[in-house]
Amino acid sequence: MLVLTKENFEDEVLKAEGLILVDFWGEKCEPCKALMPSVHELAKKYEGKAKFCSLDTNGNKRLAMAQKVLGLPTILFYQNGAIVAELCVTISIEDVEAKLIELL
């Protein structure tokens, strides 16, 4: 999983090609921390088919707001710089994988 910051977000997500999953999370978000190991497993399973990234919203609040992230956890799927799908708040790993497969 690539760790995103305001410094690399544009290059790694908005200017990148292919399918990119971004996991927006926060240190105090227990559902985020519960979901994270499963997202890491998906990253291994689909390595080479999609790029997997994570963004800690605590240090990147403005960036998260600019991407219209209003609640946590949020997973956004990007393709060619545009958001093509969104899962937020009540997310199961099954939902994440189903959406990933649909978009691949």
C-alpha positions in Angstrom: 0.0 0.0 0.0 1.3 3.4 -1.0 1.0 6.0 1.7 -0.4 9.2 0.3 0.2 12.8 1.4 -0.7 16.2 0.0 2.8 16.2 -1.6 2.3 13.0 -3.7 -1.5 12.7 -4.1 -1.7 14.5 -7.4 1.0 12.5 -9.1 0.1 9.1 -7.6 -3.7 9.4 -8.0 -4.9 12.3 -10.1 -2.2 12.0 -12.8 -1.9 8.2 -12.7 -3.4 5.8 -15.2 -5.3 2.7 -14.3 -7.6 1.8 -11.4 -6.5 3.3 -8.1 -8.2 2.5 -4.7 -7.6 5.1 -2.0 -8.4 4.1 1.6 -9.2 7.3 3.6 -8.8 6.6 7.3 -8.1 8.3 10.6 -6.2 7.2 13.7 -9.3 7.6 16.0 -11.6 5.7 13.6 -12.0 2.2 14.9 -13.9 0.9 11.8 -11.1 2.2 9.7 -8.5 0.3 11.7 -10.7 -2.8 11.6 -11.0 -2.6 7.8 -7.4 -1.8 7.0 -5.8 -5.4 7.3 -8.4 -6.7 4.9 -7.7 -3.9 2.4 -4.0 -4.8 2.7 -4.9 -8.4 1.8 -6.8 -7.2 -1.3 -3.7 -5.2 -2.3 -1.7 -8.4 -2.3 -4.4 -10.4 -4.0 -4.9 -7.8 -6.8 -1.2 -6.6 -7.1 -0.5 -5.5 -10.7 -4.2 -5.1 -11.5 -4.9 -1.9 -9.4 -2.9 0.5 -7.3 -3.8 0.5 -3.6 -3.1 3.6 -1.5 -4.0 4.9 1.9 -4.4 8.5 3.2 -4.5 9.4 6.9 -7.0 12.2 7.0 -5.6 13.5 10.3 -2.6 15.1 8.6 -4.4 15.8 5.3 -7.8 17.2 6.3 -7.9 19.8 3.4 -7.0 17.1 0.9 -9.7 14.8 2.2 -12.3 17.6 2.1 -11.2 18.5 -1.5 -12.0 14.9 -2.4 -15.4 15.2 -0.8 -14.6 12.7 2.0 -17.2 13.5 4.7 -17.1 10.4 6.8 -14.7 7.6 7.7 -13.9 5.1 6.6 -14.2 6.1 2.9 -12.8 4.2 0.0 -12.6 6.0 -3.4 -11.9 4.4 -6.7 -10.1 6.6 -9.3 -9.5 6.0 -12.9 -7.6 8.5 -15.1 -7.8 11.2 -12.3 -11.6 10.9 -11.8 -13.6 9.3 -9.0 -15.5 6.4 -10.5 -16.9 4.8 -7.4 -17.2 5.5 -3.6 -17.9 3.4 -0.6 -18.2 5.1 2.8 -19.0 4.7 6.5 -20.6 1.2 6.5 -18.1 -0.7 4.4 -17.5 -4.4 4.3 -14.5 -5.9 2.7 -16.9 -7.9 0.5 -18.3 -4.6 -0.8 -14.8 -3.4 -1.5 -13.8 -6.5 -3.4 -17.0 -6.6 -5.4 -16.6 -3.0 -6.5 -13.0 -3.6 -7.4 -13.9 -6.6 -9.5 -16.7 -4.6 -11.2 -14.2 -1.8 -12.1 -11.3 -4.0 -13.3 
